[in-house]
Amino acid sequence: MPKRIYIVDLTDEQRTTLLDLIKSGEHSARKINRSHILLLADEGKRDKEIAKVLHTGSATVQWTRQRFVEGNLEGALNERPRPGAQRKLNEKGEAVLETLARSKPPVGWKRWTLQLLADRLVELKVVDSISHETVRPESKKRLKPWLRKKKWCIPTVGAEFVWRVEDVLELYAMPYDPKRPLVCFDEHLVQLIMEKRRPLPAKPGQPERFDYEYQRNGTRNLFVFFQPLAAWRHVQVTERRTKIDFAHCMQYLVDERLPEADKIVLVQDNLNTHTPASLYEAFEPAEAKRISNRLEFHYTPKHGSWLNMVEIEIGILSEQCLADRIPDEDTLCREIAAWETTRNEQQATIDWSFGTADARIKLKRLYPNIS
């Protein structure tokens, strides 16, 4: 009896789905391999040709064709037990697997791997034997043991944290006062990177391509000033971020940017250079005192730098201006100057809507419990 031939005829939508799946890089090798099988079968390739190109068995090609023709695209791509085969993991086994994946890995390992999980299931006698591919989650709720940990900013609970939060939020609620302007200040490190090979320009249907190799060309520090109520920002590029550099930034702010202000309200984080003491490192006592008298220092709480509005502005700067490789300081200064000019001309600013009343509700768990 001749072997039945399963003809794969993909729709445009199915073809696009398969191509997107292959390009995403987020799926298992088995699923990507089956996508290639269906695309080649759609082109009219025979089973032996497909198996040779993809270095797989003809039976796999035939089985994938059959599941597509007799079922659907989802069934052809996703693993299911063969007829008559039992699932390796029952509900209890899946619960054990999830508990393992979220637990601390064995000594000597930073994270669980699929093979480690498979071996441990056998050790615990959940199953007699199991492949690491069977351990790989099939549902949308993937265990992803390599993402068991997530870096997060965990605030310090207590009075010290909340009084600084409310102090900064009260400043943000005040109206604009040219005699007492609010300025948010912070710094950001940028790595200068030179191309080792000339990038290939973009063409229709193909993005610009650049080589993965690069040459480090040092770093530069960005001191960023942001006046939200005046819709103004300025970036100074320096080689370092020392106390001396900080002091000269404050001198610029007082004498060049806001010479008419009686007092400049300065919001910044808790870096050891961000203090009036830095002024005395850089200037004579009389000059240091003169600058210090014009500044009113306010600090975001530790682990609470998100309260500084300039952090948002730095994020925009990084995304819009610093995302590509920048080879040297001249290019960096030129790019930043153009970005800064455009943002200032557009009067771009931040609509801050989080106030003290909101903090007392949404951050209630961080406030001291007074009973």
C-alpha positions in Angstrom: 0.0 0.0 0.0 1.6 3.3 -1.1 2.5 5.8 1.7 -0.1 8.6 2.0 1.2 12.0 0.9 0.2 15.0 3.0 0.2 18.2 0.9 1.0 21.3 3.0 -0.6 24.5 1.6 0.0 27.5 3.9 -2.1 30.6 3.8 -0.3 34.0 3.7 -1.2 34.5 7.4 0.2 31.1 8.4 3.4 31.7 6.4 3.8 35.1 8.2 3.2 33.5 11.6 5.9 30.9 10.9 8.5 33.4 9.7 7.9 35.6 12.8 8.2 32.6 15.1 11.6 31.7 13.6 12.9 35.3 13.7 11.8 35.9 17.3 14.3 33.5 18.9 11.9 32.9 21.8 10.8 29.3 21.0 12.3 25.9 21.4 14.6 24.4 18.7 12.0 21.7 18.1 9.2 24.3 17.4 11.5 26.3 15.1 12.5 23.1 13.3 8.9 22.2 12.6 8.3 25.7 11.3 11.1 25.2 8.8 9.6 21.8 7.8 6.2 23.4 7.0 7.7 26.3 5.1 9.8 24.0 3.0 6.9 21.6 2.5 4.8 24.5 1.3 7.4 25.2 -1.3 6.9 21.7 -2.7 10.1 20.1 -1.3 9.9 16.3 -0.7 10.4 14.7 2.7 13.9 13.4 1.9 15.0 16.9 0.7 13.6 18.6 3.8 15.2 16.0 6.1 18.6 16.5 4.5 18.5 20.3 4.6 17.3 20.4 8.3 19.4 17.4 9.4 16.3 15.6 10.8 14.6 12.3 10.1 12.1 11.7 7.3 9.6 10.4 9.9 9.7 13.7 11.7 8.9 15.5 8.4 6.1 13.1 7.6 4.6 13.4 11.1 4.7 17.2 11.0 2.9 17.2 7.6 0.3 14.8 8.9 -0.5 16.8 12.0 -0.9 20.0 9.9 -3.1 18.5 7.3 -5.3 16.4 9.7 -5.3 19.0 12.4 -4.1 22.6 12.3 -0.9 24.8 12.5 -1.0 24.9 16.3 -1.1 21.1 16.5 1.8 20.7 14.1 4.0 23.0 16.0 3.4 21.9 19.6 4.3 18.7 21.2 1.6 16.3 22.2 1.8 12.6 23.4 1.8 10.2 20.5 -1.3 8.0 20.3 -1.3 5.5 23.1 1.6 7.2 24.9 1.1 8.5 28.5 2.2 11.9 29.7 5.5 11.8 31.5 4.4 14.3 34.1 1.0 14.3 35.8 -0.5 17.2 37.7 1.5 16.3 40.8 4.7 16.0 38.8 4.1 19.4 37.2 3.6 20.9 40.7 6.9 19.4 41.9 8.6 20.7 38.8 7.3 24.3 39.3 8.4 24.2 43.0 11.9 23.0 42.0 12.2 25.7 39.3 11.4 28.4 41.8 13.7 27.1 44.5 17.4 27.7 45.1 19.6 25.7 42.6 22.2 23.1 43.8 25.5 24.3 45.1 27.8 25.3 42.3 25.0 26.5 40.0 23.6 30.0 39.7 20.3 28.8 38.2 18.4 25.7 37.3 18.8 24.3 33.8 16.4 22.0 32.1 18.7 19.1 32.5 19.2 19.7 36.2 15.5 19.8 36.7 15.1 16.5 34.7 17.8 14.8 36.8 16.3 16.0 40.1 12.8 14.7 39.1 14.3 11.3 38.7 16.2 11.6 42.0 13.0 12.4 43.8 11.3 9.4 42.1 8.7 11.6 40.5 9.4 9.7 37.3 11.6 6.7 36.3 13.2 8.7 33.5 12.6 11.9 31.7 14.2 14.0 29.0 15.1 17.7 29.5 12.9 18.4 26.5 9.9 16.9 28.3 10.7 19.2 31.2 10.4 22.2 28.9 7.0 23.8 29.6 4.5 23.5 26.8 1.9 25.9 28.0 2.0 29.7 27.8 2.8 29.8 31.5 6.4 28.8 31.1 8.5 28.2 34.2 11.6 29.9 32.8 13.9 28.8 35.7 16.7 31.0 34.2 14.5 34.0 35.1 13.9 32.9 38.7 15.4 36.1 40.0 14.7 39.7 38.9 16.7 42.7 39.8 14.5 45.3 41.6 14.9 48.4 43.7 13.7 47.4 47.1 13.0 50.5 49.2 14.0 50.8 52.9 10.9 50.8 55.0 10.7 53.5 57.7 10.5 57.2 58.7 13.8 58.2 57.0 12.5 57.0 53.6 9.0 58.5 53.8 10.0 62.0 55.0 12.4 62.3 52.1 9.6 61.1 49.7 7.1 63.7 51.0 9.8 66.4 51.0 10.5 65.9 47.3 6.8 65.5 46.4 6.0 68.8 48.2 8.5 70.6 46.0 7.0 69.2 42.9 3.6 70.5 43.9 4.8 74.1 44.2 4.1 76.6 41.4 6.8 78.1 39.3 8.8 80.8 41.0 11.6 82.5 39.0 13.2 83.7 42.3 13.1 80.1 43.7 13.3 77.8 40.7 13.4 74.0 41.0 16.2 72.1 39.3 16.6 68.3 39.2 20.2 67.1 38.8 21.9 63.8 38.2 24.7 62.1 36.3 25.0 59.3 33.8 27.9 57.3 32.5 28.4 56.7 28.7 30.8 54.3 27.1 32.4 55.4 23.9 32.4 52.6 21.3 34.2 52.6 17.9 33.2 50.4 15.0 35.9 47.9 13.9 34.2 47.5 10.5 32.1 49.9 8.6 28.4 49.2 9.0 26.3 48.2 6.0 23.7 50.8 5.1 20.0 50.1 5.2 18.3 48.9 2.0 14.7 48.3 1.1 13.5 45.4 3.1 16.7 45.2 5.1 17.8 47.2 8.2 21.3 48.7 8.7 23.7 46.1 9.8 26.8 46.5 12.0 29.4 44.0 13.2 29.2 42.6 16.7 32.9 43.4 17.3 33.7 46.9 18.5 36.5 48.8 20.2 36.1 50.5 23.6 37.3 54.1 23.5 36.9 55.1 27.2 33.9 56.6 29.0 32.5 60.0 29.6 30.2 61.3 32.3 27.1 63.4 31.7 25.9 65.9 34.3 22.2 66.5 33.5 20.2 69.6 34.7 16.5 69.6 34.3 14.0 72.4 35.1 10.6 70.8 34.7 8.5 73.9 35.2 10.6 75.9 32.7 10.8 73.0 30.2 14.6 73.3 30.1 17.4 70.8 30.3 21.2 71.0 29.8 23.9 68.3 29.6 27.5 68.8 30.5 30.0 66.2 29.2 33.0 65.6 31.5 35.8 63.0 31.7 35.1 62.2 35.3 32.5 62.7 38.0 34.6 63.9 40.9 33.7 66.4 43.7 35.6 69.1 41.7 33.5 68.4 38.6 30.3 68.6 40.6 31.4 71.9 42.2 32.0 73.5 38.8 28.5 72.3 37.7 27.0 74.1 40.7 29.0 77.3 39.9 27.6 77.2 36.3 24.0 76.7 37.6 24.3 79.6 40.0 26.3 82.1 37.9 25.3 81.3 34.3 22.0 79.6 34.2 20.0 81.2 37.1 21.9 84.3 38.1 18.7 86.2 39.1 17.4 83.5 41.4 17.5 84.2 45.2 17.6 80.5 46.0 17.8 77.5 43.7 16.0 74.4 44.9 18.1 71.4 43.9 16.8 67.8 43.9 19.4 65.1 43.6 20.3 61.6 44.9 22.6 60.6 47.7 26.0 60.3 45.9 28.9 61.3 48.2 29.9 64.0 45.7 26.5 65.7 45.8 27.1 67.8 48.9 28.1 71.4 49.7 31.4 69.9 51.0 32.4 69.4 47.3 32.4 73.2 46.9 35.1 73.6 49.5 37.2 71.0 47.7 37.1 73.1 44.6 37.0 76.8 45.6 38.3 79.2 48.3 36.0 79.3 51.4 34.4 82.6 50.5 33.5 81.4 46.9 32.3 78.0 48.2 30.1 79.7 50.8 28.7 82.2 48.2 27.6 79.3 45.9 26.3 77.2 48.8 24.1 80.1 50.0 22.4 80.2 46.6 21.5 76.5 46.7 18.9 74.6 48.8 19.8 70.9 48.8 17.1 68.2 48.8 17.8 64.5 48.5 15.7 61.6 47.2 15.6 58.7 49.7 18.0 55.8 49.3 16.6 53.3 46.9 14.1 56.0 45.8 16.0 57.8 43.0 12.9 57.3 40.8 11.6 60.3 42.6 14.1 62.5 40.7 12.4 63.8 37.5 15.8 64.0 35.8 15.9 60.2 35.8 13.0 60.2 33.3 14.8 62.8 31.2 18.0 60.7 31.2 16.0 57.7 30.1 14.6 59.8 27.1 18.2 61.0 26.3 19.5 57.4 26.3 16.7 56.1 24.1 16.6 59.0 21.6 20.2 60.0 21.4 22.6 57.5 23.0 21.2 54.2 21.7 23.7 53.8 18.9 27.5 53.4 19.2 29.2 56.7 19.7 33.0 56.6 18.9 34.4 59.7 20.5 33.8 62.8 22.7 33.3 65.2 19.8 30.5 63.1 18.3 29.0 62.7 21.8 28.9 66.4 22.4 27.5 67.1 19.0 24.7 64.6 19.3 23.8 65.7 22.8 23.8 69.4 21.8 21.4 68.7 18.9 19.1 66.6 21.1 19.1 69.2 23.9 18.4 72.1 21.5 15.4 70.3 19.9 13.9 69.3 23.3 14.2 72.8 24.6 12.7 74.4 21.5 9.8 71.9 21.8 9.3 73.0 25.4 9.2 69.3 26.3 8.6 68.6 30.0 7.2 66.0 32.4 3.7 66.0 33.7 4.3 64.8 37.2 1.0 63.7 38.8 2.1 61.7 41.8 1.6 63.6 45.0 1.9 63.2 48.8 -1.7 62.0 49.0 -1.0 59.3 46.4 2.1 58.3 48.3 0.2 57.8 51.6 -2.1 55.4 49.8 0.1 53.6 47.3 3.2 53.5 49.5 1.4 52.8 52.7 3.3 49.7 53.4 6.6 51.7 53.5 5.3 54.0 56.3 6.0 53.2 60.0 3.2 51.4 61.6 2.0 53.6 64.5 -0.5 51.9 66.8 
